[in-house]
Amino acid sequence: MAFLKVEQEVMISFNAAEDTAELYTADPVMIRKMDKLVEENPEQFSGKVHSTYQGKVYAKKYFFPKRFVSIRTKDIVRNVSEEQREKAREQMKKYHASKRDKET
């Protein structure tokens, strides 16, 4: 069962009395992102299945410190020189090469 894009919502809620925020989502992309955060940071993020349909999960709730919630006031535009861009490119090549070396 595929949901319409408009049904793939994400809602974040928290209140002034508690330190925990709750994120509800029926968006498969957000579920994957949040599941990865739970896996990588189980001490700060937790999740549970909220809704299923025909045995498949279609919505989940996640819990995390509300201090992690932020709102940007504008897009960040970075002016990067060609030299900085090349340096970053070389660093990423080294990073990916070291990851490949560890896997083999």
N, C-alpha and C positions, 0 to 999 in steps of 0.2 A: 504494500500500500504506500503510495507516494503522496505526500502532502503538497498542496499548493504553496508557493513561496510565501504568500501572505500568512499562512498557517504556521510557518517555521519561525516562531517568535522566540525572543529572549527577553526575560524580565529579571531585573536585579532589585532586591528590596533589602532594607535594613532600617533600624530605628535608633533613636538617640540613647535608649537604655541598654542596648546590647552591643557587644563588640564584633558580632558575627553578621556577615552579609549572606544572603541566599540568592542564588541564580537559578532560575527555572528556564529550561530551553527545550524546544521541540525542533531545533535546527541541527541537522546531522553534522554540519561543519563545526558548530560550536560544541556539540557533544564530543567530537573527536579532540578538539583543542582542550576542553576541560578534563576529559579523561586522561590526557597526557599530563596535564598539570597535577592531577591527583596521583598519578603513577610516579612522577618525579618529585613531588612534595607532599607526601602523605601526612606529614605533621601539620601542614597548614591548610590543605584542601581535602575535602571528602565529598563523596557523591553517592546518590542512591537513585534507583529507578523510580520514576514517578508514574509512568503510564506505559502499558504494553497493548499491542493489538495483534491478535493471532500469533502470540508467542514472541513477537519482536518488540524490542524497546523503541519507543518513539519519543519519549520525553524523560528528562532526568532533572534532578535538583542537585545543586552543589552548594557547599558551605565553606566559607573562607573568611579571614579577618576583613572587616569592613574598611580598614585602612588601605587595603589593596584597590579599592574603588577610587577612580579619579576621572575627572572630566577635563578634556582639553578645551582651551578657549580658541585655539586656532591651529591650523595645520603647521607643522614644523617644516620650514624650507631651509635646507642646508646648502650653502655655497661651498662646493668642494672643488679644489684645484685639480688639474690633471695629474699633478705629482701626488697629491693625497689619494686620488682615485687609484693610481697605479700601485701605491704602497698598500692600500687596502686589498687590492686584487691579489698581490703577492702573498699577503698574510693569509687570505682565504685559501689560496692554493696550498700553502704549507699546512694549514689546519686540516684540509680535506685529505691531503697526502698522509698526514700522521694518523688520521682516523682509519684510512684504508690499511695502513701498516699494522695497526692494532687488531684489526679484524682478521688479518691473515696470519 
